Amino acid sequence: MQLFRHASLVHKLSNIDVNVAIDGEKIEIDPLSTNKSIFGKIKNITIPIRDVKACKVKTTKSNMKKQIKIKYMEGDVKKSVIIESFAFDIEEMNKKINDSLESKPR
């Protein structure tokens, strides 16, 4: 399992500091603070690789940071998360997820 620190989960109104762990079976997004925000308690997100439909790297205004958008299915519902981190970490996340997607059974 590869762990990425110093990442942020991008929300509409604010970013939440998270750790992202990726292995061949799942993506785990764990908030660093479990304090309640104005939106309620921030929960861990676990996305099975078999439910991931796409991931795409997006550039930001900063040369140091990039974002990755992960699209996945939760039951019949389409969902997505956007994670922002240093460019190198985002490229590594993208490679790890795409390698897992290529090796998953169809």
ZIRA-V396174 format. One record per backbone hydrogen bond with DSSP energy under -1.0 kcal/mol. NH is the residue of the N-H (numbers start at 1). CO is the residue of the C=O. E is the energy in kcal/mol with one decimal. If there is no record, write none. Layout:
nh: (NH | NH)
co: (CO | CO)
e: (E | E)
//
This chain:
nh: (2 | 4 | 7 | 8 | 9 | 10 | 11 | 16 | 18 | 19 | 20 | 21 | 22 | 23 | 27 | 28 | 29 | 30 | 32 | 37 | 40 | 45 | 47 | 49 | 51 | 52 | 53 | 54 | 56 | 58 | 66 | 67 | 68 | 69 | 70 | 71 | 72 | 73 | 74 | 77 | 79 | 81 | 83 | 84 | 85 | 87 | 90 | 91 | 92 | 93 | 94 | 95 | 96 | 97 | 98 | 99 | 100 | 101 | 102 | 103)
co: (22 | 20 | 18 | 84 | 16 | 82 | 14 | 9 | 7 | 30 | 4 | 28 | 2 | 26 | 47 | 21 | 45 | 19 | 17 | 40 | 37 | 29 | 27 | 25 | 48 | 49 | 71 | 71 | 69 | 67 | 85 | 58 | 83 | 56 | 81 | 54 | 79 | 51 | 77 | 74 | 72 | 70 | 68 | 8 | 66 | 64 | 86 | 87 | 88 | 89 | 90 | 91 | 92 | 93 | 94 | 95 | 96 | 97 | 98 | 99)
e: (-2.8 | -3.5 | -1.4 | -2.4 | -3.2 | -3.1 | -1.7 | -2.3 | -2.5 | -2.5 | -2.6 | -2.7 | -2.6 | -2.2 | -2.3 | -3.1 | -3.2 | -2.7 | -2.6 | -1.6 | -1.6 | -2.5 | -2.9 | -2.6 | -1.8 | -1.3 | -2.8 | -1.6 | -2.0 | -3.6 | -2.4 | -3.1 | -2.4 | -2.7 | -2.8 | -2.9 | -2.7 | -2.0 | -2.8 | -1.5 | -3.1 | -1.9 | -2.4 | -2.9 | -2.2 | -2.5 | -2.3 | -2.3 | -2.1 | -2.7 | -2.6 | -2.3 | -2.6 | -2.8 | -2.7 | -2.6 | -1.9 | -2.5 | -2.3 | -1.5)
//
